[in-house]
């Protein structure tokens, strides 16, 4: 086997080994989305108020 073939073989083996845990990543993604929704629901009104105050101070309205 030539060096190139051996290197390609090793790369293929690594690619197959590093598929990852798909259900785990799906769970992490869903949990992150859930946390964002909860935090946004709690902090959203306060952030809107801060933004509106900042705009009022800048524009003078």
Protein Blocks (a to p, Z undefined) as FASTA:
>chain_A
ZZklmmmmmmmmmmmmmnopfklmmmmmmmmmmmmmmmmmmmmmmmmmmmmmmmmmmnoZ
Z
